[in-house]
Amino acid sequence: MTAAVIGVVLLAAGCQSPGPTPPPPQQTDHETPPGAAPASPADVAKSQAIEAYRNMWAAMARAGETSDWRSAELARYATDNALTTITRSLYTDHFNHVVTRGWPRNAPTVTSAEPATDPSTVMLSDCGDSTRWLKYHEGTSTLVDDKPGGRQSIVAEVKRQADGAWRVTQFAVQGVGSC
């Protein structure tokens, strides 16, 4: 019986589609390494806020491959205005038969955390790079426009939710060349 189960698992694994797969969501180990001082609640909160922010962009990139504006993964990392902004953008792409290919590059930094000792709100600043994250007409290799993407200033608010999870609540992206 065990051999049959292993055979089915291996067969199913072999049936997955080939091709590039975006990296999985960032996972941060919040445990303290042996011999190191324990992380403060503020440091943990900042790390978790950055993790949620990076995961939001990763989820958006995955959903953008098919313009899946209903992707359940989006709500794991974004809520409120941020989630509305993402789903509206993806729905517009879906409606217009546009998909996004590639992957954004993000390097967020914490600009503030409130309250200071045990933050529930963390503000981030980023100079995101969309050079390799562009929009194409669905089913083609034709770009939607001739804009090459580039570095864009991004600010984001990330809040700890009632369930303890950190989610991006709002973000603003400036034009290409803003950072």
C-alpha positions in Angstrom: 0.0 0.0 0.0 2.8 2.4 0.9 4.5 1.8 -2.4 1.3 2.6 -4.2 0.9 5.9 -2.4 4.6 6.8 -3.1 4.1 5.9 -6.8 1.0 8.2 -7.0 2.8 11.0 -5.3 5.8 10.7 -7.7 3.5 10.4 -10.7 1.6 13.6 -9.6 4.9 15.4 -9.1 6.0 14.4 -12.6 2.8 15.9 -14.1 3.5 19.4 -13.0 4.1 21.9 -15.8 7.6 22.9 -16.5 8.8 26.4 -16.7 10.0 29.1 -14.5 8.3 29.4 -11.2 8.6 32.6 -9.1 10.3 32.2 -5.7 8.0 31.1 -2.9 6.9 33.7 -0.3 9.7 34.8 2.0 9.8 32.9 5.2 11.6 34.4 8.2 12.7 32.3 11.1 12.0 34.4 14.2 13.7 32.0 16.6 16.9 33.3 18.3 20.1 31.5 17.3 22.0 29.8 20.2 24.2 32.3 22.0 22.4 35.4 20.5 20.4 37.9 22.5 16.6 37.4 22.0 15.0 39.7 19.5 12.9 42.5 21.0 9.2 42.7 20.2 10.0 45.7 18.1 12.6 43.8 16.0 10.2 40.9 15.5 7.4 43.2 14.5 9.6 45.0 11.9 10.8 41.7 10.5 7.3 40.4 10.2 6.1 43.6 8.6 8.9 43.4 6.0 8.0 39.7 5.4 4.3 40.5 4.8 5.3 43.3 2.4 7.6 41.1 0.3 5.1 38.3 0.3 2.4 40.7 -0.9 4.5 41.6 -4.0 5.3 37.9 -4.5 1.6 37.0 -4.4 0.8 39.8 -6.8 3.4 38.6 -9.2 2.0 35.1 -9.1 -1.6 36.3 -9.6 -0.4 38.7 -12.4 0.8 35.7 -14.5 -2.9 35.0 -15.2 -4.5 38.2 -14.0 -6.2 36.3 -11.2 -7.9 39.1 -9.4 -9.6 36.5 -7.1 -6.4 34.8 -5.9 -7.0 33.9 -2.2 -3.2 34.3 -1.6 -3.5 38.1 -2.0 -5.6 38.4 1.2 -3.0 36.6 3.2 -0.6 39.6 2.9 -2.8 42.6 2.0 -6.0 44.0 3.3 -8.0 47.2 3.2 -6.9 49.8 0.6 -3.9 47.7 -0.4 -6.0 44.6 -1.3 -8.5 46.7 -3.1 -5.8 48.4 -5.2 -4.2 45.1 -6.1 -7.5 43.3 -7.0 -8.8 46.2 -9.1 -5.5 46.4 -11.0 -5.6 42.6 -11.7 -9.3 42.8 -12.7 -8.5 45.6 -15.1 -5.7 43.4 -16.6 -8.1 40.4 -16.7 -10.7 42.5 -18.5 -8.2 43.8 -21.0 -6.6 40.4 -21.6 -3.2 41.5 -20.1 -0.9 39.4 -18.0 2.2 40.3 -16.1 5.4 38.4 -16.5 8.6 38.5 -14.5 9.2 39.4 -10.9 9.5 42.7 -9.1 12.6 43.4 -7.0 12.0 45.0 -3.6 14.4 46.1 -0.8 12.1 47.6 1.9 13.4 49.4 4.9 11.5 50.4 8.1 11.0 54.1 8.4 8.9 54.0 11.6 7.2 51.6 14.0 4.5 52.5 16.5 4.2 52.1 19.4 8.0 51.9 19.8 8.2 49.0 22.3 5.6 46.6 20.7 4.7 48.0 17.3 1.3 47.3 15.7 2.0 49.6 12.7 5.2 49.7 10.7 5.9 52.1 7.9 8.2 51.0 5.1 10.1 52.7 2.3 11.2 50.9 -0.8 12.8 51.6 -4.2 11.1 48.8 -6.1 12.4 47.7 -9.5 9.9 46.7 -12.2 12.5 46.4 -15.0 11.9 42.6 -15.2 8.1 42.7 -14.4 6.2 43.8 -17.4 2.7 43.6 -18.9 2.0 41.5 -22.1 -1.0 40.9 -24.2 -2.4 37.6 -23.0 -1.2 34.6 -25.1 1.5 36.6 -26.9 5.0 37.8 -26.3 4.0 41.3 -27.3 4.4 44.0 -24.6 1.4 46.2 -23.9 3.6 49.3 -24.3 7.2 50.3 -24.9 7.8 51.4 -21.3 10.7 49.5 -19.9 9.8 49.6 -16.2 12.3 50.8 -13.7 13.0 52.0 -10.1 10.0 53.4 -8.3 9.7 54.9 -4.8 7.1 53.0 -2.7 5.8 53.7 0.7 3.7 51.2 2.6 1.8 50.8 5.9 1.8 47.3 7.4 -0.4 46.5 10.4 -0.7 43.6 12.8 -4.2 42.3 12.4 -6.6 40.9 15.0 -5.6 37.4 14.1 -1.9 38.3 14.8 -0.9 38.3 11.1 0.8 41.2 9.5 -0.7 42.6 6.4 -0.1 45.6 4.1 -3.0 48.0 4.6 -2.0 50.6 2.0 0.8 51.5 -0.3 1.7 54.1 -2.8 4.0 53.7 -5.9 5.6 56.7 -7.5 6.5 56.9 -11.2 9.5 55.2 -12.8 12.7 57.1 -12.0 11.5 58.4 -8.6 14.3 56.7 -6.7 
